[in-house]
Amino acid sequence: MTGQGIRAGGLPSVHGSGRFVRRRTRYRSARRRVRDARTGAAFLAAGLAFLAVLAPTPSGAVPAPPSEPRPVAPARFVPGPCPAAPEPIPGRCGVLEVPENRARHGGRTIRLTVAIIPAASARPAEDPVVFMTGGPGGDAIGDIPFLIDSGLNRNRDLIVMAQRGTLHAQPNLACPEVDRFYADAVGLRYDAPSTGRLLVRATKECRHRLTRVTARGVELSAYNTTENAADFADLRRALGIDRWNVYGYSYGTDLALTYLRRHPRGVRSVAIDSVVPPQIVSLPWTWDSASEGIRTIFAACAAQPRCKKRYPNLPRVLTEQVRRLEARPLTVMARPPAGGAPVKVVLDGGALVSLLVANAVPAVDVPAALDELARGNPTRFARARAAGATPVLGEFAHGFTQSVACSEWVPGYTQADLLRAGRRAFPGFPDTVLAQAPQLPFEYDVCRAWSVPDRTAVQRVTTVSTVPALVLSGTFDAKTGARWGAYAARTLPRSTVVRIPGIGHWVVPQSPCAQNVLASFLARPTAPDTRCVPGLSPKPFTITPTPETA
């Protein structure tokens, strides 16, 4: 899942703090990219109850693995120049031509940019790594610097393809109308009905533009995870690759598990990072992940004596601040982190929760930020909110986000189900906050406007496979809670489950240990080296002076 502004483009992929964020800023400053759009025992007891509520529907029963679907028309890889990017792409490129809708014979063809990054090793392995980015709607080509920094091409070629409907694909389901809404929304109440009406209006405008007949309208229902997975199956065949390794994060794990279920041929191994199980993902599910990630940050603070002494009772402070801001929102001027003139931002309870879920304030600063907020200083949260005022128009494919979310995640659960899940996760929060999914506010209204068919019968299905799998989760991930990695691994009997303490969404670029585990997994999929994991612990939290000593 990813985030755009403070509203995710699905499930999320706003990344963590420290070195990774500095790298992200360096790589993306040319496009002034905003944090994107891009996932204890008490928790276990609550989680088991939540699983009972969100048990897969009858369509989610575990089936026998299907035979690999055959393409309705041959896909074709056409070599060509690499697209312009802030960091030049160190490899060769081209486009994959595939049907927009494989069920519609004679329909139009779409084009997906492909980049092939050669292995750094002089003697690379024969089986490459193919990457599946998050979102849905994220820019896979823009993630290449992070993948190279993480060593994905150390011993193997790395293949990166723009998913259908995203930047560097034709057509691109970008919604600049929605981008403009997010830029304005930082100065509006997050969960006010009037804000929701503006979002729906922007969504309708985008849908009309994408589907109007004079533009040979996009068939929105064809932009789904089933077709997305088939694109990757076609890519393997078109490139003449016998076997490859799949690595996906956030929505890319939903896609990778779907790909493994529907197209198992040629898959040597699968690594999934910040896991979104396709059989369980829904709007109510987002509240469970939010609760796990935020409360794990609080528990980590309580485990560090200095943090515990300086910031006691963080759960109570959070509840008090959410309630206070929801009753009396703050309006302040804040300078966006990327620079520029200060902008007006509104902090209400919903905005505060969404910023925490998005890791918009680095986890190590969250206790200090909440303490400062309680003492009348909202600076850290206000600046994080201001980041949404400068989106790059058209970079994130909101149209693809909605085509997936509205057909695969939203159906089957009502707004009352969402509210009940929120009350279980955060019983002290106001209903006006809990009625909106974290980072996906007004999604039921948006989906009525987007109007795509329910696809849960074919998508909300468990993946069962004996292909070796590596399952990576960060304990501070409030988008895709860490325990959902172990949940997905239950039907992957040859899997290794790894939890990295103190890391949020998209683990590998943020953790040298996770990078080493992934490299060893690619070398030995059934016996990865995880010896670096037990010695890990969350970094020390930021400790600010007490008011008496300041």
Salt bridges, closest charged atoms under 4 A:
ASP36 OD1 - HIS15 NE2 3.50
ASP36 OD1 - ARG24 NH2 2.69
ASP36 OD2 - ARG33 NH2 2.84
ASP36 OD2 - ARG38 NE 2.38
GLU68 OE2 - ARG237 NH1 3.07
GLU68 OE2 - HIS263 ND1 3.84
GLU68 OE1 - ARG265 NE 3.27
GLU97 OE1 - ARG76 NH2 2.83
GLU97 OE2 - ARG111 NH1 2.61
GLU100 OE2 - ARG108 NH2 3.07
ASP127 OD2 - ARG156 NE 2.68
ASP127 OD2 - ARG268 NH1 3.39
ASP139 OD2 - ARG31 NH1 3.28
ASP139 OD1 - HIS168 NE2 4.00
ASP143 OD1 - ARG28 NH2 2.96
ASP143 OD1 - ARG38 NH2 2.89
ASP149 OD2 - ARG23 NE 3.19
GLU177 OE2 - ARG209 NE 2.65
ASP179 OD1 - HIS398 NE2 2.84
GLU219 OE2 - ARG104 NH2 3.01
GLU227 OE1 - ARG102 NH1 2.58
ASP231 OD1 - ARG102 NH2 2.72
ASP231 OD2 - ARG164 NE 2.74
ASP234 OD2 - ARG102 NH2 2.82
ASP234 OD1 - ARG237 NH2 2.69
ASP288 OD2 - ARG483 NH2 2.81
GLU292 OE1 - ARG483 NE 3.93
GLU320 OE2 - ARG316 NE 3.58
GLU326 OE2 - ARG189 NH2 3.56
ASP348 OD2 - ARG189 NE 3.57
ASP365 OD2 - ARG380 NH1 3.85
ASP371 OD2 - ARG310 NH2 3.01
ASP371 OD2 - ARG375 NE 3.14
GLU372 OE1 - ARG380 NE 2.78
GLU395 OE2 - ARG31 NH1 2.97
GLU395 OE1 - ARG33 NH1 2.77
GLU408 OE2 - ARG455 NH1 3.00
ASP417 OD1 - ARG420 NH2 2.50
ASP431 OD2 - ARG423 NH2 2.45
GLU443 OE1 - ARG7 NH2 2.39
ASP445 OD1 - ARG448 NH2 2.18
ASP477 OD2 - HIS505 ND1 2.93
ASP529 OD2 - ARG531 NH2 2.76
